[in-house]
């Protein structure tokens, strides 16, 4: 099974989800959903005004890249292949796992992609590159 993702579509979907989340915490209506859908704050949280929501956001820490300190990220996916032997439905499948890569250097912060997700790749020995002397002889 192969997944083709349109990066622009994924960015638009992420923006809509983020806007819906802010709207649900404020008095605004969701961007999508069934007509007349209830617009309540998440359980345990009071509904806040747009101004209060912006105040909270302005006081929040901005996440930066662990490698280059850049502060914008792109959505990327790691695709995990699930063997039919361990799959709940008995069929081989591919599962996309969303992560965020620095838009400047492509580094993925540890918090965005726990190492357990890519342990199988991290354990493989890296291919040896030829030394400059070996390349010169070839």
C-alpha positions, 0 to 999 in steps of 0.5 A: 500500500502506497501513500502519496501526500500533497504537502499543501493539502496537509498544511491546509488541513493542519491550519483548519484543525488549529483554527477549529481548536482556537474557535472551540476555546473562544466564542467563534464557530468551527470552520467545518462540521455538522450545521448546529454543532455544539461549540463548547470548550474542552471539558474542564476548560472555561470558554475564553474570549479571542483576546484571552486566547491570544494573551495565552498564546503570546505568553506561551514559549515558542518551540525552536529546532534543537539543532539550529534554533529556527522556529518554523516547522513543516509537517512530515510523515514516517511510514511504518509498515505493519506486518500481517502477522501482528496486524489486528486485521491480519493484513499488511498495512502502512501507517503514517506517523506525523512529525514536524521537521525544521523548515530550515535544516530538516531536523526533527526534535526528539519531542516531535518523534520519539526514538521508539518510532524509528528504533528500527532505522537507528539500529541499522549500521550506517553505510561506510563512505569511501575515504578521499584516498580510496576515491582518488585511486578509483 
